[in-house]
Amino acid sequence: MTREDEIKYAKEKGIPIKVESSKYSIDENLWGRSIEGDIISDPSVEVTEDAFEWTKQIANNKEIISIEFSNGVPTAVDGEQMELHKLIGLLNLKFGNHGFGRVEHIENRVVGFKSREVYEVPAALGLIYSHIDLEKTIYTPTELRFKKYVDQLWSDLVYQGLWFEPLRETLHKIADEMNKWIAGEVRVEVNNGSFRILGRKSDYSPYSEKLASYNKGWYPSDEMARGFIEIWGMHSLIARRVRGL
């Protein structure tokens, strides 16, 4: 059935549909709300406010929110432990009330053409940003680069509908293993459509103020610094030399 057929059928059968659904094609679940159709089909036209429902700003003052994670999974908001589905619903409301969570992009579809996609995903987007911040805090540089690759490849396979691909299952196990270290708290600020990380803490963070301090941190001797610089840049210096640069 086309959208026109569906709308006609709903009217004939007395099935109630939202007013905006007669103008846009909308799919909605716990994780987000997708909006298509009407002027959205033209990628050069700005999406009007009547298309949005979850991210209409009703509070003009900033809000600071604390999110706690355990084994990579969000478990509490502002110190209150809750089930995951309730946590997602609460963050959809909290973030969305400050106008945060809109995604508008051009998608390269598997079937061979581009389409414009508009989403409202307040909780999902905020949790992703917070989770990534904890990853940067906890993982080693090598782990962080590898995890980004795992995330991208896993996402591509799922987007392409290859859920039962053996590699997807392997990547999933890798992510689960790496996520057991992602535990801690992230404090964020939402205000007028913006999202900002204020701070984070984790028992698994290798961060050391003693080493990182600009005033009293670890500084090598002049001799050690020169030796490190020469060894670190040796590949580049030799390459320039043999190329006559």
N, C-alpha and C positions, 0 to 999 in steps of 0.2 A: 504494500500500500504506500502511495505517496503521502506527503504531509497533508495535502489537500483532502485526500481520501480519508485519512485518519481523523481530521477535524470534522469532516462531514459525518463520518460514522459516529463520532462522539456526540455530536449534536442530535443525531437521529435517535440514539440510544439513551439520551439524557445523562451522558457521562460528563461530569464537571471537569473543566480544564481551566488553568490559570489564564488570565487575560493575555499576559505576555507570551504564553505558549501558542496563542493563535498567530502571533507575529514571528516568534523565534522558535527554533527547535531546541528544546532544553532537556538534558539528561542530568539527573541529580542522585547522588548517594552520599554516604557519610563522608567520603574523602573529598568530594568536590561537586561543582556544578558547571556543566559545559553548555555553551550558548552558540547556536549557529543559525543561519538563515537571514532573510531580509537584507538589510544594508551590510551585515557582517560579511556577506559573500563578496563584497567589493573591498579588497585589502587596502585601498587608498582612503577609505572613509573612516572617520573616528567613530567608535562604538558609543552610542548614546547611553545616558544614565538609566533609561528605562529597561535596559537589558540586564542590569545587575540587581541582585537581591541580597546576597550575603555580605557584600562589602560596601554598603551605603553608610557613610560615616554619620553616626548619631551622637558621637562624643568628640568634642574639639579639644580635649585635654589629654596629654600623654598618659600612658599607663605602663608601669613597670611590672613585668611578669617573670616569675622564676619557674624553670622547667627542670625536673630531675630525670636522669636516665639511669638504667641498670641493664647490663648486657645489651646495650645499644637500643633499648626500648624505652620510650617515655613512660614514667610511672607516677609522677606527681606534678601538680601545678600549685605554686605558692605554698608549698609544704604539705598539701593535702594529697594523700595517696588515693588513687581511683583506678577503676577498670579502664582499659585502653579506649573503648568506644565512647565512654563518658568523657575522657580526657580530650579526645579529638573533637567531640561536640562542643565542649567548653571553649577550646581554643579557636574553633571556627567562629564562635560568638565573640570572644574577646578580641581577637585579631581583626575580624571582619567589621566590628563596630568602629574601628579606627581606619577603615578604608583600605586595609592591607590584605593582599592575597589575590590580586588580579594578575592573570597571565594572558598576554596577547601575542601570538606568534604565527609565523608561516611554517606549516608542517610539510615535510617531504614524505608523502604516504608510500607505503609498500607497493601499492597497486600502480604507481607510476606518475602521479601528478601532485601538485602542490595544493594545499588548502589552508584557509585562514582559520585558526582555532582560538577561541576565547574561553577562558576558565576563571572560576572563582574557587580558590583553594587556600584559604587562610591558614588553617591548621597544618596542612601538608607542607606548605612553603615555609612556614615558621619553624616547623620541626626539622625540616631538611637543613635550613641555615644553622640551627642550633646544633644539630648532630654533626655537621661538618666542622663547626667550631671546636667541638670536643675532640674530634678526630685530629685536628691540627694541634691541639693541646697535648694529646696523649701519644699518638703514633710517632715512630721515628721517621725521618725524612723518606727513607726507602719504603717503609710501610705505607705512608701517606700517598706517595706516587703510585704504588701498586694498587691500593684500594680505589683510587680514582679510576684506574683502568678496569678493575673488576666491576665497579659500579656502571661504567659506560657500556661494557660488553654485556653484562646481565640485562641492563635496560633495553639494549638493542634487541636481544633475543626475545624478551618478553613482548616488546612492542611489535615484533614481527610475528607473534603468535606461536613461537617455538618454545612453549612452556615445557614440553616433554623432551626437549633436546638434552642429551646427556651432559653437554658442557654447561648448560644452565644449572643443572643440579649440582655439578661440581663447584661452580662459582658461588652458588647459594651456600654450600657447606663452608667454603673459604670465608665468605662474608660473616656467617654465623660464628666461626672461630675467631675472627678478628674483632667482632662486635662484643665479645665477652669482656674486653678491656674498656669499652666505652661506657663508663659510669661516672656520674658527677652531676653538677648543677650549672645551668647557664641562665644568666639574668639578661632579659631583653627589654627594650623599650619600643612601643608602637605608638605612632602619633601621625595623624594626617596622611595616611597611606605609606608611611615609612616604617622600616624595621631596623633596629640597631642593637648589636650585641654590646652589653655594658660590662660583662665580666663572666668569668667561668672558674670552676674549681673542680679538681678530681684527685682522688688518692693515687691514681695511676699516672699523673702528670709528671714527666721528668723535669719540668721547669724548676729552676733554682734561682731564687733572687740573689743568692750569694755569688753565683757565677754570672748572672745576667746584668747585675747592677752596673750602671755607667760610672758610678762614683767609686765603688770598692770591689768591682767584679774582677774576674780573672783576666789579667793582661800578661802576655809573655814578655820575656826580656827582649831587648833589641836584637840580640843574637838569634833567639828562637824565632822571632818574627821574620827576620831576613831569610832564615833557612826555610821556613814554611813557604814564604812567598816564592822563593826560587824553585822549590820542588813543585808547588802547585801550578806554577805557570810554565814549567819546563817544556811541555808539549807545544804550547803556543810559541814560545821563543825559538825553539829549534825549527818549527815549521816556517816561521818568518825568515829565519836565517837561510835555510836551504832554498827559499823562494826569492831571496835577494831583496826582501822588503825592509 
